[in-house]
Amino acid sequence: MKMSIYATVERTLFKDKNGGATHFTIIKHRFLSFLIWQALRFTFLLFLSKTILLFLFTQSPYTHNFLSLFYFLFFHFSLFLFAISLFILSSPNPLPSASPLDLLLGLARLLFVSRGSAEPELRRKIRVSLSYVLFVNFCAVAGAVSLICVCWGCEVYNVESRSRWYDVYGKLGVRGFVVGLFYGMHYVYKQRWLLRFPIIQRPPFFSFKIGLPLAVGQALKFSAAGYLLSGVLAFFLPNGYTSQDTMGKFMSEQIIFYIGSFVVILCWELNHHLHQVIHTKRFVFAPPKGSAAAETNPSEALLDTLEESTTKSLLQYLAYLDLCMVCESNVDTWRRAAFFEETGETYKRVIAVCLRPLEQLTVKLNESLDTPSIDNSSHLSSQLYLPAKGPEYSKLCESIYDTQVCARIVSSLTARSHKEDRFGIAQLSGSNAAVISIVLSCLLAVETLMGKKTNLQSPNHLMVPAGINWATISTERRDSTVGATGKRRNSPFYAKAYEIAGILRSSIYCIVSAFHNEMLNSSKAGHLEKDWIVSGKPLYGTHELLLQKLRLFLDYQA
């Protein structure tokens, strides 16, 4: 079938507004298709484990009764718990969580201080922390239940009395609880819940198939680590063995436990991979080609989703991804041509919705850099040594994904307008100047936060590569400054800022390469600032600073 259910669901989503497929319907249908494929694949995997891996340890593997159905349903229920918690936890952007100190301070603020503007942010962090705790607990419970269901039926776990029942299944459940707890904590710590969108979009069946070897390798490693951790705990539990039990029975129990934990973690790894494949697949926010909606306004569904969806949600990211692929590739040229319609309203809406994350990042950085202090240089220097888990670092981590996609969209669309904009909408509406000004302002703000200060060159001097001088903002001696700069460059904060700066530079070079001749002619005529810099106050820096930076890009020396 190759996931034909999922493809059929996508084709039926976009109707006219009277039919009304809501924005939530897209995510809901993806999650339902995820549950369907999970049930089918893991039923087959459970059957294989019972008939092949545990065949030698089972006296009557093909005997079925009411308990078989009972354990089968509980096995799928445990996987359903894992799927629900994974769906709640997953996000396309890193989410800041509340530390224990933040929880105490937030509780004290709520009890003794009136509600302030920081309360919604604190509540969001608390919700993220609770989702972490919920996921880890669900993994632990699912590990205990799943392991009992997989190992049930093996001869070594046959019970004849109530005490034997407790010794066998109680011990098995506790060890499964430890394995699930270890897996959940590792999953949260490594941020595997982040949705990794692939650079190359492949068919879902092929994407899932190429991830199978990795899932098997991960299951082998996690089951071995979980076996050792739970084995240490097993020494403190009553063993339940009698004098008639032999070493062979003990070894059989250990082998069965390892096979059971391997099957359970393999199910979780396949669940994780299937979740990534289904939820990161590109969704086409457009009506079918040739329909009436495609002829009149094919961009309405995409723009409505970008403007009305929740900020930093999966749905909004899917819309940005679809728009990015339309702007960069030549697959859906008819959709990109619709952006340059005669009125120019569609093009301005697209540019506005993509510049919004860049504007927000620039404003946040500007406020952080311009906070009043006794010594501005010492305050700015303190910004350069922000801890890797501080609020500014969290803002950069949250903004880097939106900045990357949005910068690619505006740069590609602006560069495409050089040949595809028949009505000159991009230039006449001022969108080109807005794009260049905002991206340059954002780049200057990020570079300043990295510890680089831009010095304005005197207009009497010719523009050379040294026109912008980078200087470490510090009043200390040179030797201490060099050491501090090395520490800053080795910090995760500097790496994130450096990544954003590289994305912004590439975006500006994309536009400059397309309009290089026009910009050179405008610069010779003295109209470069008028044509490519907004007349109002920039979000960061001055007109002269933005113009000087743009000229460095024109000379490919930025």
N, C-alpha and C positions, 0 to 999 in steps of 0.2 A: 504493500500500500504506500510505503514511503511517506508516511504522515499526510496522506491525502485528506484526512479529517480536518487537519489544521488549515490546509489550503482552501477547502470548501467553506470553512467558517469565515475566512478572510474575504472571499469573493461575495459573501452575502451581507457584509456589514454595511457598506456604503449604499444608502438609499436616498431618496429625496427627503426633505425635511418633514414631510407629512408621515413618511414611514418611520423615520426617527431612530437611527441607531445611535445610542448615547455613547459618550466618550468612554464610560466605564465598561461598556459592552466589549470593547476590544480586549482589555485586560482580563475580563471575566471569561471570555471564550478561550483565551490563551491558557488560563489556569485550568479550565475544564478539560481542554485537550491534553494538558500536562498530566492531570489525574487519570485520564483514560489510558494514556500510554504507560503510565506508571503501573497501573493495575495489570495490564496485559503482559508487560515485560517481566514483572516480578512474580507473577503467577508461573510463568514459564521457568524463571530462575529457581523458584522454590521447588518445582517439580524436578528439575535437573539435580539440585542438591540432594533431594531425598532419594532419587533413583541411581545416582552415580557416586557422589561424594560420601554419602552416609549409608550406602547400600550394604557394605560389609558389616556395619554395626547394628543393623536392624534385622530382627528375626523374621518379621512378616512385612516387608516394605509395601506390598500391594493390598494389604488388608485395610479397609476403610470402615469407619463407624462414625457415631455422632461426635466423638472427641476430635476426629480429623477435621470435620467441618468447623468445629469450635476454634481450634488452633489456627486454621486457615484464615478465618475471619479476623481473629485477633492479630495475626501477622499483618494483614492489610490495614487494620486499624492503626497499628503502631507506625506503619509507613505513612498513613494519612496524617497522623500527628506531626511527623517530621516534615511532610510537605507543607502543611499549614504554617508551621513555625518558620520554615524557610521562606515562604511567600511573604510573611509579615516582615521578616528581617531584611530581605534582599532590597537593594537600592542601586541605581546607576551612579550615585554620588556617595563619597564618604560622609558619614554622619557623625557629628561630635556627640560624645556621651558625657554624662555627668560623673565626676569622681566622687568618692565618699565625702570629701571636704566640700564639694559643691552642693551635695545633698544636704549636709548639715547647715551650710550658710543659707541655702534657699529656704529650709524649714524655719530657721531663725528669722529670716526676712519676712516670711509670711506671718509669723507669730507676733513680731514686735514692730515691724515697719509696715507702712501702708504699701499697697501694691504699686509697683513701679513698672517702667518700660522693659526691664530685663526679665519680667516674669514669663512672658511667652517663650523666650529663648531658653529659659531654665526648664520650663515644662517640656519643651521639645527634647532637650537633653535627657530629662528623666524618662521620657517615653522610649528613647533609644536604649538607655540602660536597662529598662524593664524588658525590652524586646530581647536584649542579650541574655538576660537571666531566664526569660521564658524559653528561649531556644535551647539553652544548655540543659534546663530541666526536662524539656520534651525529649531531647536526645538521650538523657539518662533513663527516663521511663521507657522510651521506645527501645533502647538497648536491652533492658531487662525483659520486656515482653517479647520482643522479636527473637531473642536468643532461646528463650524457653520454647517458643513455637517452632523454631527450626530444629532444635535438638530433641523435641518430643518424638517418641516412638523408638528411640534407640534402646537397645537391650540394657545398657548400663544404667539407664534412667527409669527402668521399670520399678514401680513402687508396690509394695505389698501391705504396708501399714501406714497409719497417719504420721508416725514419727519419721519413717523413711521418706514420705512425701515432703516433709519440711526440710529434712537434711539435703535432699537432692535438689528440689526446685528452689528452695530458699537460697542455697549456696549458688546455684546457677543464676538465679535472678540478681543476687548481689554482685556477682562478677560481671554480669551483663550491664548492670547499672554503672559500674566503674568504667567499663569500656565506652559506654555512651557518654558518660560525663567527660572523659578524656577527649573523645572526638569532638564534642560540642565546644569545649573550651579552646581546643586547638583551632577549630573552624572560626570562632569569633576572633581569636587573637591574630590570626593570619589574614583576617578580613576577606575570607573566601566568599562571603555573602555579596561582595561587590559584583555587579553584572559587568562582565568584560565583553564589550562589543568587538567582534572580530573586524579586522581591517578588510578582509575579503569575505563577502557574503556568499556562502555556499548553500546548497539545498539542505534542509534540516536532517534528512536521512544520512547524507554524507558527513555532515558535521558531527552527528552523534556517533557514526561508525569510527571516525578517526580518533575519537576520544576514548574508545573502549580500552586500548592497551594502557593508557594512563590511569584509567579508573581501576583496572586490575592491579597495577603496580602500587597505587595508593592504598588499595584495600589490603594487600599483603603487608605493607609497612605498618599501617594502623592496627591491623589485627595482631601483629607480632608485639607491638608496643603495648596494646591493650591487654594481651595475654600476660605479659610480664608484670604489669601494674596490678591486675586483678589476681595474679598468682601470689604476689606478696601479701595481698589482703586475705587470700584464702588460708594462709597459715594461722590467722587469728580467728577463723571460723571453725565450728565443730565439723569434723570430716565425715562423720556418719558411717564410717566403715566398721565392719564386724570382723571377727577372727577368720571367717570363711572367705573374706575378700582377698584377692591376690594382687600382686604388683601389676599383672596384665590388665586387670580391671581398672586400676588407677591410671595406667598409661592410655587405655581406651578412652577414659573420661577426659583426659587432657587433649587427646587428638580430636575428639568430638567437639570439645569446647573451642579449640582453635578453628576447626572447620566452620562451626556455627558462627563464631565472631567474624570470620572472613566473609561468609555469605551475607551477614547483616551489614557490614561496612561496605561491601561491594554494592549492595542495594542502595545505601546512602550515597555512595560515590556516583553511581549511575543516576540517581535522583538529582544530585547536584549538577551533573553534566547535562541531563535532559532539561532541567530548569534553565540553565544558561542558554542552551540551543534554542529553546522555544521562545523565551522572553527577549532574546537579543536579536532575533530575526527581524529584518527590515519589514516594516508595514507601509504599504503604499497608501498615503492619504490623498487619494484622488478617485473620482468616479471612473467607471470603465470607459476605455477609449472608444469613441464613436457614439456615446450616449448624448442626450440633450444637455446634461450638466457639464460634460466635457467640452462641448462646443460653446457654452455660454460663460461659465466661470469655473474652470477646473481647480482653481487654487483656494476656493472658499473653505473646503473641509480642512485643508492643511492650516490655513491661517486661523480659523476658528479654534482649532486644537491648540495652536501655539499661544493664542491670546487668552483662552479660557481655562486651560488645564492648570493644575496645581504646580507651583514652582518647584523645580528639581524632582518632579515625579517621573516615573517610568514612561508614562504616556507622552509627556512633554519631550523627553529625550528621544523617543522614537520619532516624534514629529521633526525634531531638529536633525536627526540622522537621515530621515527621508529627504528633507530639504537640502542637506549637504550633498547627498548623492545626486540629486537633480541638478544642482549648481555645478558640481565638479565633473560629472560624467556626461556622455552623449547618448545615454540610454533613453531618457525621457525628454527629448528636446522639445516636444510639443508642450510639455508642462513648463519648461523654462521660458519658452517663447511667450507663454501667457503672462509671465511676470512683466513683460515690456509692452503691455497693452497701452492704448493711446492716451487714456486719462491719466495714467501714472499712479493711480491710487493703490493698485496691487503692489507695485514695486516699492512704494514708500512704506506700506505696511510690512512687507518682508524685511526691509532694511531696519525699520524701527524696532521690530520684535527681536531681531538678531543683535542690534546694538545695545539693547537694554542690559544684558548681563555684563557687557564691557563697561557700560556707564556705571553700573552698580559697583563693580570691582574698583574702578578708578575713584569713585566718591569715597568708598570705604578706606582705601589707601591714603587718599588726600586728607581725610579726617584724622587718620592715625598719625600722619606725618606732621600735620599742622596743629596738633594739640598744644595749647599754651603751656609753657614751662619757664622756670627761672633761666635756664640755659638751653636755648634751642638746639645747639650742637650736641650737648650731652643727652638731651631727650631723643634726638634722632639717632644718636649712637646707640642708645638703649634699644631702639627698635631693631637694630641690626643683630642683636644678640637674644632675640626672642627664643624661648624654649621650644623644643620640637613639639610639645603638646599644648602650647599656649593658644589663646583665642585667635591671634592673627594667623598662626599656622593652620588652624582649623578652617579659617576663612579662605586661605589660599588653596587648601585641599578641596574644599567645596567648589571653589570657583574655577579650578583648572580645567575641569571637564567642560563646563559651559563655555569658558573662554576659548578652548581649543576648537570646539565645533562651530561656535558663532563667528570666530575670527576667520575660519576657513570658508564659511558661507559668504560673509560680506566681501572678502577678498576675491573669491572665485566669481561671485555674481558681478562685482564691479569690473573685474577684468573681462568677463564675458560681454558686458555692456559695450565695450569698445567696438565690437563687430556685430552684435546682435540687437542693439538698441536702435531701431530704425527711427524712432521719434525723438531721440535725445532726452528721454525722461530722466536718466540718471544724472546728467549734467544740469539740466534746466531746473530740476527740483531741488538741487543742492545736496543730493544724497552722496555724491562723490566726495564733496568737501567735508560732509559730516562723518563719513567713514574714515577718511584720512585723519581728521582732527581727533576723533575719539580713540582710534587705535594708537596714534602717536602719543596722546595724553596718557593712555593706559601704559604704554611702554615706558615712558619717562617716569611714571609713578612707581612701577615695578623695579626699574633700575635704581631709582633713588632708595627704595626700601632695601635693595641688595647692598647698599653702601657705596653707590656711585653717584657722584655729584656732577651735574651738567653745568659747565661754565659757558656763558654766552660770549661768543667771539665778537670782537669789535668789527663794525661794518667796514672799517678802513682796510682790514686785512683780507687777503684772498682766502677762500675756503680751502683748507687742506685737511688731511686726515686727522691732524691734531687740533682741529677746530673745536672739538668737544674734548675737554680734559677730564679724565676720571681721577678722582681723588678720594681717598678714604676719609670719612668725616670723623676726625678724632683730634683732640688737643694733646694727646700723649706723645711720647717720644717715638721716633721712627722705628726703633727695634721692637717696642711693644706693639706698635701698630701692625707691623708685618706679622707678628705672631697671632694677633687678634684676627687679622684678615684670613689667615690660614685656618683658624678654628671656625670662622664663619662660613667659609667655603666648604668645609667638611660637614656642616650641619644639614639635616634634612630640610630645614627652612630655606636655606640658600638654594638647595637643589630644586625645590618646588618653584621658587621665584625665577630661577634660571630657566626652568622648563617653560614657564609662561612667557618669559621674555623672548625665548627662541621662537615660539609660536607666533608672537606678534610681529617679530622681525620678518619671518617668512611671509606673513600675510601682506605686509607693506611692500616687500619686494615683488610679490605677485602682481600687485596693482601697478607699481612703478615700471615693471617690465612691459606691461601691456600699454601703458600711456607714456612711455619714456620720451618719444619724440615730441608729443604735445606738451609735456612738462618742461622739456628743455627750451622749446620755443616760447612758452609762457614765462620761463625764468629770464630769458634774454630780453623779453619785452617788459619785464618788471611786473608781471601780472600773476606770478606764481602764488602769492599769498591770497590774492583776490579770487583766484579760480579754485584753489585746493585747500584753503583754510577758512573755517567759519568766521563770520564777522563778530559774533558774540565772544564772551569770555570763555576760554577753553576750560575743560574740567580740571586740568592740571597743567601748570606752566603758563607761558605767555605766548602771544602770537610770534614774537621774534624767536623764541626758543623752538617752537614747533616748525617754523620755517627753516631754521638752521638745521634741524634734525632731518627734515624732508630733503634738503639739498645734499646732505650726506648720503641719503639713500639714492638720490639721483646719480651720485658719483660712485655708487656701490662701495661705500666706505663706512657704512654705519656699523 
